[in-house]
Amino acid sequence: MIGRIRQGWEQLSLYLPVLLMGLLALGTWWLVRNAPMPQLPTIERPRGHEPDYFMKTFSVKSFDATGRLQSEVQGDVARHYPDTDTLEIDKARMRSVTPEGRVTVATANRALTNADGTEVQLFGNAIVVREPLPAKAGAPAQPRLEFRSEFLHAFTNTERVRSDQPVTLTRGDDRFTADGMEYDNLDQVMQLRGRVRGVLMPGAAK
């Protein structure tokens, strides 16, 4: 049983960088840069933690030089706070597509990103999904991979994702739970904290 769990984790770690890269791509869309800038006041006033502009029922898409869709960010309401230079999004829905066709989708009740996109936080029913990929020449099929927690925190510059709240990782029919996690893509290290449990389903008969 221990050997099967170890083998399952080794297989899971192969796909974590793919999921992480998709999530990090979602954090680099620089929505603040695409939003309309407010007019500068004629008189400088002290800044409180109050939004200087809003966007409602919005969708921002990013394309590459060939016109291919790279990412899309949607939300019910977005608020920009000039004192912290952060953007807060209600009912955030994010989608990223790599040139190879890998699709990563993230949703949360609320998302918060800093100005340069180096930190992205997902609050409340945070779900990140890497959609399954069919088998291709020289590459096996990749099952659906999902992270689920009440909080996920991604650091795009250091390529880390962490959570201090219970998390559920699902890869195909295999499922793992823990009280917290920390993933470092640069060092290729995945740490699960607290009560860790795993269920590995037998593969289909060949």
C-alpha positions as CSV (number, residue, x, y, z in Angstrom):
1,M,0.0,0.0,0.0
2,I,2.8,2.4,0.9
3,G,4.5,1.6,-2.4
4,R,1.3,2.4,-4.3
5,I,0.8,5.7,-2.5
6,R,4.5,6.6,-3.2
7,Q,4.0,5.8,-6.9
8,G,0.8,7.8,-7.0
9,W,2.5,10.8,-5.5
10,E,5.4,10.5,-8.0
11,Q,2.8,10.4,-10.9
12,L,1.0,13.4,-9.4
13,S,4.2,15.4,-9.1
14,L,4.8,15.1,-12.8
15,Y,1.7,17.1,-13.5
16,L,1.9,19.7,-10.7
17,P,4.3,21.9,-12.7
18,V,1.8,22.0,-15.6
19,L,-1.0,23.0,-13.2
20,L,1.2,25.5,-11.5
21,M,2.3,27.1,-14.7
22,G,-1.4,27.5,-15.8
23,L,-2.2,29.1,-12.5
24,L,0.8,31.4,-12.6
25,A,-0.2,32.4,-16.2
26,L,-3.6,33.5,-14.8
27,G,-1.7,35.8,-12.4
28,T,0.2,37.6,-15.0
29,W,-2.6,39.1,-17.1
30,W,-2.1,42.5,-15.4
31,L,-5.8,43.5,-15.3
32,V,-4.9,46.8,-13.7
33,R,-2.9,47.6,-16.8
34,N,-5.9,47.0,-19.1
35,A,-8.4,48.9,-16.9
36,P,-9.2,52.6,-17.6
37,M,-7.1,54.9,-15.5
38,P,-8.9,57.4,-13.3
39,Q,-8.4,61.1,-13.9
40,L,-5.8,62.7,-11.7
41,P,-7.3,65.0,-9.1
42,T,-6.4,68.6,-9.3
43,I,-5.7,68.6,-5.5
44,E,-3.7,65.8,-3.9
45,R,-5.8,64.1,-1.2
46,P,-4.8,61.6,1.4
47,R,-5.6,58.1,0.2
48,G,-7.7,55.8,2.3
49,H,-8.6,52.2,1.6
50,E,-11.3,53.2,-0.8
51,P,-11.6,52.0,-4.5
52,D,-10.9,54.6,-7.1
53,Y,-12.7,52.7,-9.9
54,F,-15.0,49.8,-10.5
55,M,-15.8,47.4,-13.3
56,K,-19.0,45.4,-13.4
57,T,-19.8,42.2,-15.3
58,F,-16.5,42.4,-17.1
59,S,-14.4,40.2,-19.3
60,V,-10.7,40.8,-20.2
61,K,-9.0,38.6,-22.8
62,S,-5.4,38.3,-23.7
63,F,-4.1,37.2,-27.1
64,D,-0.7,36.4,-28.5
65,A,0.8,37.8,-31.7
66,T,-1.0,35.2,-33.8
67,G,-4.4,36.0,-32.4
68,R,-4.6,32.9,-30.2
69,L,-6.4,33.3,-26.9
70,Q,-4.0,33.0,-24.0
71,S,-6.2,33.9,-21.0
72,E,-9.5,35.3,-20.0
73,V,-10.6,36.9,-16.7
74,Q,-14.2,37.4,-15.8
75,G,-15.9,38.7,-12.7
76,D,-19.1,40.2,-11.4
77,V,-17.4,43.3,-9.8
78,A,-13.7,44.5,-9.8
79,R,-12.4,47.2,-7.4
80,H,-9.1,48.9,-7.6
81,Y,-7.6,50.2,-4.3
82,P,-4.9,52.9,-5.0
83,D,-3.5,52.8,-1.4
84,T,-2.4,49.2,-1.8
85,D,-2.4,49.1,-5.6
86,T,-4.4,45.9,-5.5
87,L,-7.4,44.6,-7.5
88,E,-10.2,42.7,-5.9
89,I,-12.6,40.6,-8.0
90,D,-15.9,39.2,-6.9
91,K,-17.0,35.8,-8.4
92,A,-13.7,35.5,-10.3
93,R,-13.5,33.1,-13.2
94,M,-10.1,32.7,-15.0
95,R,-9.1,30.6,-17.9
96,S,-5.7,30.0,-19.5
97,V,-4.8,28.1,-22.6
98,T,-1.2,27.1,-23.5
99,P,0.2,26.8,-27.0
100,E,0.0,23.0,-26.6
101,G,-3.7,23.2,-25.8
102,R,-3.5,22.7,-22.0
103,V,-6.5,24.4,-20.4
104,T,-6.4,25.6,-16.8
105,V,-9.5,27.1,-15.2
106,A,-9.7,28.8,-11.8
107,T,-12.7,30.0,-9.9
108,A,-13.3,31.6,-6.5
109,N,-15.8,33.7,-4.6
110,R,-13.1,36.4,-4.4
111,A,-9.7,37.0,-6.0
112,L,-7.0,39.5,-5.0
113,T,-3.9,40.4,-7.0
114,N,-1.2,43.0,-6.5
115,A,-0.2,45.5,-9.2
116,D,2.5,43.5,-10.9
117,G,0.8,40.2,-10.7
118,T,3.4,38.5,-8.5
119,E,0.8,37.5,-6.0
120,V,-2.6,36.1,-6.6
121,Q,-4.9,35.0,-3.8
122,L,-8.1,33.0,-4.2
123,F,-10.7,33.1,-1.4
124,G,-13.8,31.1,-0.8
125,N,-14.5,27.9,-2.7
126,A,-11.2,28.2,-4.6
127,I,-10.9,25.7,-7.4
128,V,-8.1,25.3,-9.9
129,V,-8.6,22.6,-12.6
130,R,-6.2,21.4,-15.3
131,E,-8.5,19.8,-17.9
132,P,-7.7,16.3,-19.2
133,L,-5.5,15.9,-22.3
134,P,-5.9,13.0,-24.8
135,A,-2.9,10.9,-25.6
136,K,-0.6,12.2,-28.4
137,A,2.4,10.8,-30.2
138,G,5.0,10.1,-27.6
139,A,2.9,11.4,-24.7
140,P,0.3,9.5,-22.6
141,A,-3.1,10.8,-21.8
142,Q,-3.3,13.2,-18.8
143,P,-6.3,12.9,-16.5
144,R,-8.1,15.8,-15.0
145,L,-6.2,17.4,-12.1
146,E,-7.9,19.6,-9.5
147,F,-6.9,21.6,-6.4
148,R,-9.8,22.6,-4.1
149,S,-9.6,24.7,-0.9
150,E,-11.1,27.7,0.8
151,F,-7.8,29.6,0.1
152,L,-5.0,29.3,-2.5
153,H,-2.1,31.7,-2.7
154,A,0.2,31.8,-5.7
155,F,3.6,33.6,-6.0
156,T,4.4,34.0,-9.6
157,N,8.0,35.3,-9.3
158,T,9.1,32.4,-7.1
159,E,6.7,29.8,-8.6
160,R,5.1,28.7,-5.4
161,V,1.6,27.8,-4.4
162,R,0.5,27.3,-0.8
163,S,-2.5,27.1,1.5
164,D,-2.9,27.1,5.2
165,Q,-6.3,25.6,5.0
166,P,-7.6,22.1,4.2
167,V,-7.0,21.1,0.6
168,T,-8.2,18.3,-1.7
169,L,-6.1,17.2,-4.7
170,T,-7.8,15.0,-7.2
171,R,-6.1,13.4,-10.2
172,G,-8.4,11.2,-12.3
173,D,-10.0,8.8,-9.8
174,D,-7.2,9.3,-7.2
175,R,-7.8,11.6,-4.3
176,F,-5.6,13.2,-1.6
177,T,-6.5,15.4,1.3
178,A,-4.4,17.4,3.8
179,D,-4.7,20.2,6.3
180,G,-2.4,22.5,4.3
181,M,0.1,22.4,1.5
182,E,3.2,24.1,0.0
183,Y,4.4,23.5,-3.5
184,D,7.7,24.9,-4.9
185,N,8.0,24.4,-8.6
186,L,11.7,25.5,-8.8
187,D,12.8,22.9,-6.2
188,Q,10.1,20.4,-7.3
189,V,9.0,19.9,-3.7
190,M,5.5,19.3,-2.6
191,Q,4.7,19.4,1.1
192,L,1.4,18.3,2.6
193,R,0.8,19.1,6.3
194,G,-1.4,17.9,9.1
195,R,-3.6,14.9,8.5
196,V,-2.7,13.5,5.1
197,R,-4.8,10.8,3.4
198,G,-4.7,9.3,0.0
199,V,-7.0,7.0,-2.0
200,L,-5.5,5.3,-5.1
201,M,-8.0,3.6,-7.4
202,P,-6.9,0.6,-9.4
203,G,-6.2,1.2,-13.0
204,A,-8.4,-0.1,-15.8
205,A,-7.7,-3.7,-16.8
206,K,-5.7,-3.9,-20.1
